[in-house]
Amino acid sequence: MWLLVLEALAALAMLVFMVWWTMFSGRRKGERRSGDEGDR
């Protein structure tokens, strides 16, 4: 049972890390630059 809980927590941690990485990997200090809003 504990093995399943640990595996689920590891999968959740990996998911959170991947979301964080894709959101903030290319940004200085984790904030959006003024030109990052896209073409409208």
MIGULO-588017 format. One record per atom (N, C-alpha, C): residue number from 1; residue in three letters; x, y, z. Coordinates in Angstrom, 1 decimal, m for minus. Atoms other than C-alpha are relative to their C-alpha. Layout:
// residues N
i | aa | px | py | pz
NUM | ALA | X | Y | Z .
...
//
This chain:
// residues 40
i | aa | px | py | pz
1 | MET | 0.8 | m1.2 | 0.0 .
1 | MET | 0.0 | 0.0 | 0.0 .
1 | MET | 0.9 | 1.3 | 0.0 .
2 | TRP | m0.8 | m1.2 | 0.0 .
2 | TRP | 2.7 | 2.4 | 0.9 .
2 | TRP | 0.8 | 0.2 | m1.3 .
3 | LEU | m0.7 | m0.1 | 1.3 .
3 | LEU | 4.5 | 1.7 | m2.3 .
3 | LEU | m0.9 | 0.7 | m1.0 .
4 | LEU | 0.9 | m0.7 | 1.0 .
4 | LEU | 1.4 | 2.9 | m4.3 .
4 | LEU | m0.1 | 1.5 | 0.4 .
5 | VAL | 0.0 | m1.4 | m0.4 .
5 | VAL | 1.3 | 6.1 | m2.2 .
5 | VAL | 1.2 | 0.7 | m0.4 .
6 | LEU | m1.2 | m0.6 | 0.4 .
6 | LEU | 4.9 | 6.8 | m2.8 .
6 | LEU | 0.1 | 0.2 | m1.5 .
7 | GLU | m0.1 | m0.1 | 1.5 .
7 | GLU | 4.6 | 6.1 | m6.5 .
7 | GLU | m1.0 | 1.2 | m0.5 .
8 | ALA | 0.9 | m1.0 | 0.4 .
8 | ALA | 1.6 | 8.4 | m6.7 .
8 | ALA | 0.6 | 1.4 | 0.3 .
9 | LEU | m0.6 | m1.3 | m0.4 .
9 | LEU | 3.4 | 11.2 | m4.8 .
9 | LEU | 1.2 | 0.3 | m1.0 .
10 | ALA | m1.1 | m0.3 | 0.9 .
10 | ALA | 6.4 | 10.8 | m7.1 .
10 | ALA | m0.5 | 0.5 | m1.4 .
11 | ALA | 0.6 | m0.4 | 1.3 .
11 | ALA | 4.2 | 11.1 | m10.2 .
11 | ALA | m0.6 | 1.4 | 0.1 .
12 | LEU | 0.5 | m1.4 | m0.3 .
12 | LEU | 2.5 | 14.2 | m8.7 .
12 | LEU | 1.2 | 1.0 | 0.0 .
13 | ALA | m1.1 | m0.9 | 0.0 .
13 | ALA | 5.9 | 15.8 | m8.0 .
13 | ALA | 0.6 | 0.2 | m1.4 .
14 | MET | m0.5 | m0.2 | 1.3 .
14 | MET | 7.1 | 15.1 | m11.5 .
14 | MET | m0.9 | 0.9 | m0.9 .
15 | LEU | 1.0 | m0.8 | 0.7 .
15 | LEU | 3.9 | 16.6 | m12.9 .
15 | LEU | 0.2 | 1.5 | 0.3 .
16 | VAL | m0.2 | m1.4 | m0.5 .
16 | VAL | 4.3 | 19.8 | m10.8 .
16 | VAL | 1.3 | 0.5 | m0.5 .
17 | PHE | m1.3 | m0.5 | 0.5 .
17 | PHE | 8.0 | 20.0 | m11.8 .
17 | PHE | m0.1 | 0.3 | m1.5 .
18 | MET | 0.1 | m0.2 | 1.5 .
18 | MET | 7.2 | 19.7 | m15.5 .
18 | MET | m0.8 | 1.3 | m0.3 .
19 | VAL | 0.8 | m1.2 | 0.2 .
19 | VAL | 4.5 | 22.4 | m15.3 .
19 | VAL | 0.8 | 1.2 | 0.4 .
20 | TRP | m0.8 | m1.1 | m0.4 .
20 | TRP | 6.8 | 24.7 | m13.4 .
20 | TRP | 1.1 | 0.3 | m1.0 .
21 | TRP | m1.1 | m0.2 | 1.0 .
21 | TRP | 9.7 | 24.1 | m15.8 .
21 | TRP | m0.5 | 0.6 | m1.3 .
22 | THR | 0.4 | m0.6 | 1.3 .
22 | THR | 7.6 | 24.9 | m18.9 .
22 | THR | m0.5 | 1.4 | 0.2 .
23 | MET | 0.5 | m1.4 | m0.2 .
23 | MET | 6.1 | 28.0 | m17.3 .
23 | MET | 1.2 | 1.0 | 0.2 .
24 | PHE | m1.0 | m1.0 | m0.5 .
24 | PHE | 9.4 | 29.6 | m16.0 .
24 | PHE | 1.4 | m0.3 | m0.6 .
25 | SER | m1.3 | 0.3 | 0.4 .
25 | SER | 12.3 | 28.0 | m17.9 .
25 | SER | 0.7 | 1.0 | m0.7 .
26 | GLY | m0.6 | m1.0 | 0.8 .
26 | GLY | 13.0 | 30.8 | m20.3 .
26 | GLY | 0.0 | 1.4 | 0.5 .
27 | ARG | 0.3 | m1.4 | m0.5 .
27 | ARG | 12.2 | 33.8 | m18.1 .
27 | ARG | 1.0 | 0.4 | 1.0 .
28 | ARG | m0.9 | m0.5 | m1.1 .
28 | ARG | 14.6 | 35.9 | m16.1 .
28 | ARG | m0.8 | 0.3 | 1.2 .
29 | LYS | 0.6 | m0.1 | m1.3 .
29 | LYS | 13.6 | 35.8 | m12.5 .
29 | LYS | m1.5 | m0.5 | 0.0 .
30 | GLY | 1.3 | 0.6 | 0.0 .
30 | GLY | 10.4 | 33.9 | m13.4 .
30 | GLY | m1.1 | 0.9 | m0.4 .
31 | GLU | 1.1 | m1.0 | 0.4 .
31 | GLU | 8.5 | 37.0 | m14.7 .
31 | GLU | m0.1 | 0.2 | m1.5 .
32 | ARG | 0.2 | m0.3 | 1.5 .
32 | ARG | 7.1 | 37.8 | m18.1 .
32 | ARG | 0.6 | 1.3 | m0.3 .
33 | ARG | m0.5 | m1.2 | 0.5 .
33 | ARG | 8.8 | 40.3 | m20.1 .
33 | ARG | m1.1 | 0.8 | m0.7 .
34 | SER | 1.1 | m0.8 | 0.6 .
34 | SER | 6.8 | 43.1 | m21.7 .
34 | SER | m0.4 | m0.4 | m1.4 .
35 | GLY | 0.3 | 0.4 | 1.4 .
35 | GLY | 7.0 | 41.6 | m25.2 .
35 | GLY | m0.5 | m1.4 | m0.1 .
36 | ASP | 0.4 | 1.4 | 0.0 .
36 | ASP | 5.8 | 38.1 | m24.1 .
36 | ASP | m1.5 | m0.2 | m0.1 .
37 | GLU | 1.5 | 0.2 | 0.0 .
37 | GLU | 2.1 | 38.7 | m24.5 .
37 | GLU | m0.6 | m0.6 | m1.3 .
38 | GLY | 0.5 | 0.6 | 1.2 .
38 | GLY | 1.8 | 37.4 | m28.0 .
38 | GLY | m0.4 | 1.0 | m1.0 .
39 | ASP | 0.4 | m0.9 | 1.1 .
39 | ASP | 0.7 | 38.9 | m31.3 .
39 | ASP | m1.5 | 0.1 | 0.0 .
40 | ARG | 1.5 | m0.2 | 0.0 .
40 | ARG | m2.8 | 40.4 | m31.2 .
40 | ARG | m0.3 | 0.9 | m1.1 .
//
